[in-house]
Amino acid sequence: MQTAIQLIVTSLQIGAVYILFSLGLTLIFGVMRIVNFAHGHLFTISALMVAYSVPWLAGNGFPVLLAYLTGAAIGIAVALATGFLIYIFGFRYFQRDMVGSFILSIGLVLLLDGVLLKLFGGAVRPVPEVLPGTVNILGATVTTQRLALCFAAVVITGMLYLALTRTRLGKALRAVSIDHEAAMLQGVPYNRMAMIGFMIAAGLAAVAGALIAPVSIVSPAIGADYLIKGFIAVIVGGLGSVPGAILGGLFVAAIETFGGFYFDPTSATIAIFVLVIVVLLVRPKGLLDNG
């Protein structure tokens, strides 16, 4: 029983980051109808900035927690600036163009891969422990850092859901996602909504990267694995569905955690792809897509 609780808690920790990452992907697709493969690089940029700035700040007399918060703010700001440039000089010209955006995003992936390797090198970098200690939850041991990560992800996900369902901006984004032409006829500025949706997605990726940095080994390739898992999550849940992204992220994390423990990581990865195949056969638009 204790083992099961430990695995559930671990899968929730992993799923928290997958959910944040997946929400960005599904928001971009819902509003702009494009697939952004460069989304993982915004995650990576934020994590790298945290990994490089926190040790430097801590070495210059900053308390570790303050150094982390400062590094996270820097990482999120740099990732948002990168996302803004990507949108202004790239994706705004390919809205609702799956082929054009696909080609553009592949080119951006190659460009950003080269830039990140040039700037940061290929070495991995750990982040000093920010919140030491562990917490016991129903017999399962959780590090304070991972518990804080999970709590932050839940709060951000809840805030996003409330914003999309209760605020005027959220309703405009949902209207654009459902039918952009009808929304424009009602006075909703589509281009502005597309930019706002893209930047919210970039912010979610940046926050996820900043949160994962203290509990992971950061390298310029860290975003690739999360990008694959994020796409799997939104495919399982339903492209453009916020609840679907949450459900898909939890599914992927659970299979990865339980499969890796009872079998091995390779079998868990195969099981994740089998899940995708089954879902596509039974529900081609995803589990929670009502279209």
C-alpha positions in Angstrom: 0.0 0.0 0.0 2.8 2.4 0.9 4.5 1.6 -2.4 1.3 2.4 -4.3 0.9 5.7 -2.5 4.5 6.6 -3.2 4.0 5.9 -6.9 0.8 7.9 -7.0 2.5 10.9 -5.4 5.5 10.6 -7.7 3.2 10.5 -10.8 1.4 13.6 -9.6 4.7 15.4 -9.2 5.8 14.4 -12.8 2.3 15.1 -14.1 2.3 18.6 -12.7 5.0 19.7 -15.1 3.5 17.7 -18.0 0.2 19.5 -17.4 1.8 23.0 -17.5 3.7 22.1 -20.6 0.7 20.5 -22.3 -1.6 23.4 -21.5 0.7 25.7 -23.5 0.6 23.4 -26.5 -3.2 23.0 -26.4 -3.8 26.7 -26.0 -1.7 27.5 -29.1 -3.4 24.9 -31.1 -6.9 26.0 -29.9 -6.4 29.6 -30.7 -4.1 29.6 -33.7 -4.6 26.0 -35.1 -0.9 25.5 -35.4 1.6 23.0 -33.9 4.6 24.6 -32.3 7.6 22.3 -32.0 9.7 25.2 -30.7 7.6 25.2 -27.6 10.1 22.9 -25.8 12.9 25.4 -26.4 11.1 28.1 -24.3 10.9 25.5 -21.5 14.6 24.8 -22.0 15.6 28.5 -22.1 13.9 29.2 -18.8 15.5 26.1 -17.1 18.9 26.9 -18.4 18.8 30.5 -17.2 17.8 29.2 -13.7 20.6 26.6 -13.8 23.2 29.2 -14.7 22.0 32.1 -12.6 21.2 30.4 -9.3 24.7 29.1 -8.6 26.3 32.4 -9.6 23.9 34.4 -7.4 24.3 32.0 -4.5 28.0 32.2 -4.8 27.8 36.0 -4.6 26.0 36.1 -1.3 22.4 35.6 -2.2 20.3 33.2 0.0 19.5 30.2 -2.2 15.8 30.8 -2.2 16.2 34.4 -3.2 18.7 33.4 -5.8 16.2 30.8 -7.2 13.4 33.3 -7.3 15.6 35.9 -9.0 16.9 33.2 -11.5 13.3 32.0 -12.2 12.2 35.6 -12.9 15.1 36.1 -15.3 14.5 32.7 -17.0 10.8 33.4 -17.4 11.5 36.9 -18.8 14.1 35.7 -21.3 11.8 32.8 -22.4 8.9 35.3 -22.9 11.0 37.7 -24.9 12.1 34.8 -27.1 8.5 33.7 -27.5 7.5 37.2 -28.4 10.2 37.4 -31.1 9.2 34.0 -32.5 5.6 35.1 -32.8 6.2 38.6 -34.2 8.8 37.4 -36.8 7.4 34.0 -37.5 4.1 32.5 -36.3 1.9 35.5 -36.8 2.3 35.0 -40.6 1.2 31.4 -40.4 -1.9 31.5 -38.2 -4.2 28.6 -39.0 -1.7 27.3 -41.5 -0.7 23.8 -40.4 1.8 23.1 -43.2 3.5 26.5 -43.1 3.7 26.6 -39.3 5.0 23.0 -39.3 7.9 24.0 -41.6 8.6 27.2 -39.6 8.6 25.4 -36.3 11.0 22.7 -37.5 13.3 25.5 -38.8 13.1 27.2 -35.4 13.9 24.0 -33.6 17.2 23.6 -35.6 18.0 27.3 -35.2 17.4 27.3 -31.4 19.3 24.0 -31.0 22.3 25.6 -32.5 22.0 28.8 -30.5 21.6 27.1 -27.2 24.5 24.7 -27.8 26.7 27.7 -28.8 25.7 29.7 -25.7 25.5 27.1 -23.0 27.5 24.1 -24.4 26.3 20.5 -24.1 27.2 19.9 -20.4 24.5 19.3 -17.8 24.1 21.6 -14.9 22.5 20.9 -11.5 20.7 23.5 -9.5 21.5 23.8 -5.7 18.8 22.5 -3.4 16.3 25.4 -2.9 13.9 23.9 -0.2 15.7 21.2 1.8 13.9 18.5 3.7 11.1 16.0 3.1 7.4 15.7 3.9 5.6 12.5 4.8 2.2 12.1 3.1 0.2 8.9 4.0 3.5 7.0 4.4 5.0 8.4 1.2 8.1 10.5 1.4 8.2 13.6 -0.8 11.0 16.2 -0.9 9.9 19.7 0.0 11.1 21.0 -3.4 8.9 18.5 -5.4 5.9 19.3 -3.1 6.3 23.0 -3.8 6.6 22.3 -7.5 3.4 20.3 -7.5 1.6 23.0 -5.4 2.7 25.8 -7.8 1.6 23.8 -10.8 -1.8 23.2 -9.3 -2.3 26.8 -8.4 -1.2 28.0 -11.9 -3.5 25.4 -13.6 -6.4 26.5 -11.4 -5.8 30.2 -12.2 -5.6 29.5 -15.9 -8.8 27.5 -15.8 -10.7 30.2 -13.9 -9.3 32.8 -16.3 -10.5 30.9 -19.3 -14.0 30.3 -17.9 -14.7 33.4 -15.9 -12.9 36.4 -17.4 -13.8 38.4 -20.6 -10.3 37.6 -22.0 -10.8 33.9 -21.4 -14.2 33.8 -23.0 -12.7 35.7 -26.1 -9.9 33.1 -26.3 -12.5 30.2 -26.1 -14.7 31.9 -28.7 -11.7 32.2 -31.1 -10.8 28.6 -30.4 -14.4 27.4 -31.2 -15.0 29.5 -34.3 -12.6 32.4 -35.1 -14.7 33.8 -37.9 -17.9 34.0 -35.8 -15.8 35.5 -33.0 -14.5 38.2 -35.3 -18.0 39.0 -36.4 -18.9 39.6 -32.8 -16.0 42.1 -32.5 -13.3 39.9 -31.0 -9.9 41.0 -32.3 -8.5 37.7 -33.6 -4.9 38.9 -34.2 -4.7 40.3 -30.7 -6.2 37.1 -29.2 -3.7 35.0 -31.2 -0.8 36.9 -29.8 -2.1 36.8 -26.2 -2.8 33.1 -26.5 0.7 32.5 -27.8 2.3 34.5 -25.0 0.3 32.8 -22.3 1.5 29.5 -23.7 5.0 30.7 -23.8 4.6 31.8 -20.1 3.4 28.3 -19.1 6.4 26.7 -20.8 8.7 29.2 -19.1 7.2 28.6 -15.7 7.4 24.8 -16.1 11.1 25.1 -17.0 11.8 27.3 -14.0 9.9 24.8 -11.7 11.6 21.7 -13.0 15.2 23.1 -12.9 15.8 22.5 -9.1 14.6 18.8 -9.3 16.3 17.9 -12.6 19.6 17.9 -14.4 19.4 20.8 -16.9 20.9 20.7 -20.4 20.1 22.3 -23.7 18.3 19.0 -24.7 16.0 18.9 -21.7 13.0 20.3 -23.6 13.0 17.5 -26.2 11.7 14.8 -23.9 9.0 17.1 -22.4 7.9 18.2 -25.9 7.3 14.5 -26.9 5.4 13.8 -23.6 3.5 17.1 -23.9 2.3 16.3 -27.4 1.3 12.8 -26.3 -0.7 14.3 -23.5 -2.6 16.7 -25.7 -3.3 14.0 -28.3 -4.7 11.6 -25.6 -6.8 14.4 -24.0 -7.8 16.1 -27.2 -6.1 18.9 -29.1 -7.5 22.3 -27.9 -9.1 20.9 -24.8 -7.8 22.3 -21.5 -9.3 19.5 -19.3 -8.0 17.1 -21.9 -4.4 18.4 -21.5 -4.7 17.9 -17.7 -6.1 14.4 -18.1 -3.5 13.5 -20.7 -0.6 14.8 -18.6 -1.7 12.7 -15.6 -2.2 9.6 -17.8 1.3 9.9 -19.3 2.9 10.5 -15.9 1.1 7.6 -14.3 2.1 5.2 -17.1 5.7 6.4 -16.9 5.9 6.1 -13.1 4.1 2.8 -12.6 5.5 1.2 -15.8 9.1 2.3 -14.9 8.7 0.9 -11.4 7.1 -2.5 -12.1 8.9 -3.1 -15.5 11.5 -0.7 -16.8 11.6 2.8 -18.4 11.7 1.3 -21.9 8.6 -0.7 -21.4 6.9 2.4 -19.9 7.8 4.4 -23.0 6.4 1.7 -25.3 3.2 1.6 -23.2 2.8 5.4 -23.6 2.9 5.1 -27.4 0.6 2.1 -27.3 -1.9 4.3 -25.3 -1.7 6.9 -28.1 -2.4 4.3 -30.8 -5.4 3.0 -28.9 -6.8 6.4 -28.2 -6.4 7.4 -31.9 -8.2 4.3 -33.0 -11.1 4.6 -30.5 -11.3 8.4 -30.2 -9.3 10.1 -33.0 -9.9 13.6 -31.6 -8.9 12.7 -28.1 -10.8 11.5 -25.0 -12.3 14.9 -24.0 -12.9 16.4 -27.5 -16.5 16.9 -28.1 -16.2 17.8 -31.8 
